[in-house]
Amino acid sequence: MNLNLRLALLVVNIGAIYFFQVKELLYFAVSSHLFLFALDVFTQMYEKRLNNIRKPLLALSINFFRIVFCLVFLLPQISSSNTERKIYIINFFLIYFVLLTINLINKKKHLNKS
């Protein structure tokens, strides 16, 4: 995925945090971006290895483990009894789904070229 696009998404997210004056969310938002970037890098590394194997169950298992890692990352927020933590979870999933959509668009463009 394009690094400039990720940085732009991070800047938009930080700008929204300051606009809505939820500054306690800043640390979690930056750590979410770093976590999702690392997850994407590892996923792309394994997908490149699996392109030679061509087994759909292996690709599916990678996405399953992505979901598990995301849940483990969010577990402290989910298990917190503080109702204000909902915004942390919402922010994470907004970032996650935007990045997922961008990845799908990039993969579709790559498949159309080949």
For each residue, the residues with C-beta under 8 A, 3 or more apart:
1: 5 6 40 44 99 102 103 106
2: 5 6 106
3: 6 7
4: 7 8
5: 1 2 8 9 102
6: 1 2 3 9 10 33 37 99
7: 3 4 10 11
8: 4 5 11 12
9: 5 6 12 13 33 95 98 99
10: 6 7 13 14 29 30 33
11: 7 8 14 15
12: 8 9 15 16
13: 9 10 16 17 29 33 91 95
14: 10 11 17 18 26 29 30
15: 11 12 18 19
16: 12 13 19 20
17: 13 14 20 22 23 25 26 29
18: 14 15 21 23
19: 15 16
20: 16 17
21: 18
22: 17 25 87
23: 17 18 26
24: 27
25: 17 22 28 29 87 88 91
26: 14 17 23 29 30
27: 24 30 31
28: 25 31 32 77 88 91 92
29: 10 13 14 17 25 26 32 33 91 95
30: 10 14 26 27 33 34
31: 27 28 34 35
32: 28 29 35 36 73 91 92 95
33: 6 9 10 13 29 30 36 37 95
34: 30 31 37 38
35: 31 32 38 39 73
36: 32 33 39 40 95 96 99
37: 6 33 34 40 41
38: 34 35 41 42
39: 35 36 42 43 66 69 70
40: 1 36 37 43 44 99 103
41: 37 38 44 45
42: 38 39 45 46
43: 39 40 46 47 62 66
44: 1 40 41 47 48
45: 41 42 48 49
46: 42 43 49 50 62
47: 43 44 50 51 59 62
48: 44 45 51
49: 45 46 52 53
50: 46 47 53 54 55 58 59 62
51: 47 48 54
52: 49
53: 49 50 58
54: 50 51
55: 50 58 59
56: 59 60
57: 60 61
58: 50 53 55 61 62
59: 47 50 55 56 62 63
60: 56 57 63 64
61: 57 58 64 65
62: 43 46 47 50 58 59 65 66
63: 59 60 66 67
64: 60 61 67 68
65: 61 62 68 69
66: 39 43 62 63 69 70
67: 63 64 70 71
68: 64 65 71 72
69: 39 65 66 72 73
70: 39 66 67 73 74 92 96
71: 67 68 74 75 78
72: 68 69 75
73: 32 35 69 70 92
74: 70 71 77 78 89 92
75: 71 72 78 79
76: 79 80
77: 28 74 80 85 88 89 92
78: 71 74 75 89
79: 75 76
80: 76 77 85
81:
82: 85
83: 86
84: 87
85: 77 80 82 88 89
86: 83 89 90
87: 22 25 84 90 91
88: 25 28 77 85 91 92
89: 74 77 78 85 86 92 93
90: 86 87 93 94
91: 13 25 28 29 32 87 88 94 95
92: 28 32 70 73 74 77 88 89 95 96
93: 89 90 96 97
94: 90 91 97 98
95: 9 13 29 32 33 36 91 92 98 99
96: 36 70 92 93 99 100
97: 93 94 100 101
98: 9 94 95 101 102
99: 1 6 9 36 40 95 96 102 103
100: 96 97 103 104
101: 97 98 104 105
102: 1 5 98 99 105 106
103: 1 40 99 100 106 107
104: 100 101 107 108
105: 101 102 108 109
106: 1 2 102 103 109 110
107: 103 104 110 111
108: 104 105 111 112
109: 105 106 112 113
110: 106 107 113 114
111: 107 108 114
112: 108 109
113: 109 110
114: 110 111
